[in-house]
Amino acid sequence: MEAINLLLYGLIYAEDYVTQFLDKFFINILHNLNVRNKDDQVIADKTCQIFHYIGVYCHYKAYLPLLTSAIKGEIIDNDDAPKFALTALLHLLTGFFETVIKEDGLKDRKVKEIAYFS
């Protein structure tokens, strides 16, 4: 449990590291969405928060190819990989759309200030 909290806080404070090594980071945390028991559910919920912040910090062109491969089952050897990838996509897009200023639309994407702990 402490490890997933540390991962979340590390992501918030060192988002530049995540954007540089997203391909390695993304695949490893995608496995955390596999819920087998009550403790796994807590980890999966925190992982969804992590995907949300990845959506905030990373450009969508960085994670869409990884998601496409995960949906096809190319990067994860698990029958539930498409389900995990689509769950991740939901939270990635939630984070992405949080940073889009409503008046500007998607054409000129501008990032607003994010309150880390509000």
C-alpha positions in Angstrom: 0.0 0.0 0.0 2.8 2.4 0.9 4.5 1.7 -2.5 1.5 2.8 -4.5 1.1 6.0 -2.4 4.8 6.7 -3.0 4.4 6.1 -6.7 1.5 8.6 -6.8 3.4 11.3 -4.9 6.5 10.7 -6.9 4.5 11.2 -10.1 3.2 14.5 -8.8 6.6 15.8 -7.8 8.6 14.4 -10.7 6.3 14.6 -13.7 9.2 15.3 -16.0 10.6 11.9 -15.3 7.4 10.2 -16.2 7.1 12.0 -19.4 10.6 10.9 -20.4 10.2 7.3 -19.5 6.5 6.8 -20.1 6.9 3.6 -22.2 8.5 1.7 -19.3 6.4 3.2 -16.6 3.1 2.8 -18.3 3.4 -0.9 -19.0 4.4 -1.7 -15.5 1.6 0.1 -13.8 -1.1 -1.2 -16.2 -0.8 -4.5 -14.3 -2.0 -2.8 -11.2 -5.6 -2.6 -12.6 -5.9 -6.4 -12.1 -8.2 -6.7 -9.1 -8.2 -10.1 -7.4 -9.0 -9.1 -3.8 -9.9 -6.2 -1.5 -6.3 -4.9 -1.2 -6.0 -5.0 -5.0 -9.0 -2.7 -5.3 -7.2 0.0 -3.2 -4.2 -0.4 -5.5 -6.3 -0.2 -8.6 -8.0 3.0 -7.3 -4.6 4.7 -6.7 -3.5 3.5 -10.1 -6.5 5.2 -11.7 -5.4 8.4 -10.0 -1.9 7.9 -11.4 -3.3 7.5 -14.9 -5.3 10.7 -14.3 -2.1 12.6 -13.5 -0.3 11.1 -16.5 -3.2 12.5 -18.6 -2.6 15.9 -17.1 1.2 15.9 -17.5 1.8 13.9 -20.7 0.8 14.8 -24.2 -1.7 12.3 -25.6 0.5 11.4 -28.5 2.9 9.8 -26.0 0.4 7.3 -24.5 -2.0 6.6 -27.4 0.5 4.2 -29.2 1.0 2.4 -25.9 -2.7 2.1 -25.3 -3.3 0.8 -28.8 -0.7 -1.9 -28.3 -2.2 -2.8 -24.9 -5.8 -3.0 -26.3 -4.5 -5.4 -29.0 -2.8 -7.4 -26.4 0.7 -6.9 -27.8 2.5 -5.5 -24.7 0.7 -7.5 -21.9 0.2 -11.2 -21.9 -3.2 -11.2 -20.2 -6.7 -11.9 -21.4 -7.9 -8.8 -19.5 -5.3 -6.5 -21.1 -8.0 -4.7 -23.3 -10.1 -4.0 -20.2 -7.1 -2.6 -18.3 -6.1 -0.4 -21.2 -9.6 1.0 -21.7 -9.8 1.7 -17.9 -6.5 3.5 -18.2 -7.7 5.4 -21.3 -10.8 6.7 -19.3 -8.6 8.1 -16.6 -5.9 9.5 -19.0 -8.6 11.4 -21.0 -10.2 12.7 -17.8 -6.8 14.2 -16.8 -6.3 15.5 -20.4 -9.6 17.2 -20.5 -9.1 18.7 -17.1 -6.2 20.7 -18.5 -8.1 22.1 -21.6 -9.4 25.6 -21.0 -13.1 25.5 -22.0 -13.1 28.7 -24.0 -10.1 27.7 -26.2 -11.3 24.2 -27.1 -9.0 21.5 -28.3 -7.4 23.3 -31.2 -5.1 25.4 -29.1 -4.5 23.3 -26.0 -3.3 25.4 -23.1 -2.4 24.0 -19.7 -3.9 25.6 -16.6 -2.3 25.6 -13.2 -3.1 22.4 -11.4 -3.7 22.5 -7.7 -1.9 19.4 -6.4 -3.6 19.1 -3.1 -6.9 21.0 -3.0 
